Amino acid sequence: MGRTRWLNDQEMRAWRGFIEVVGQLNIELESDLNAHGLTSGDYQVLVYLSEAPDDRLRMCDLADSLNLSPSGLTRRLDGLVRKGMVSRERSESDRRVMMAVLTPKGRDKLVAAAPHHVESVRRHLIDRLDERQIRQLGQIFDSLRPRD
């Protein structure tokens, strides 16, 4: 181990601001989704499935997209399956593969919640920034994304 490169004042301000704002933002967005009976994790599953061909994804691909382990995805889907918003089905092309499938009830829930969620994102984040800041934020997160 080398010497610790401590954060300078500017770096510390950026880091502390990030962790504090992200934590508060997650609380606010989660609270707004709870009014629709969804968690942010549930909402993310419904969005990914709604954007997939035929509203279905292989379980392993969905887990990768959500940065979850297979068991983490199983736990995440259990509630959505119980509520009838997602189903688990065997792949028609490979019976060994399990698919997560958005149900009509799940699509209806997403359609009902999406306008409120987008308004929440606007209220808590987008509308509090100017156009330049939004562009910079996008560039910052592009820089932080893992490179394949």
Summary of the structure (lengths in Angstrom):
residues: 148
radius of gyration: 18.7
end to end distance: 26.9
largest distance: 56.7
contacts: 361
relative contact order: 0.12
helix: 68%
strand: 9%
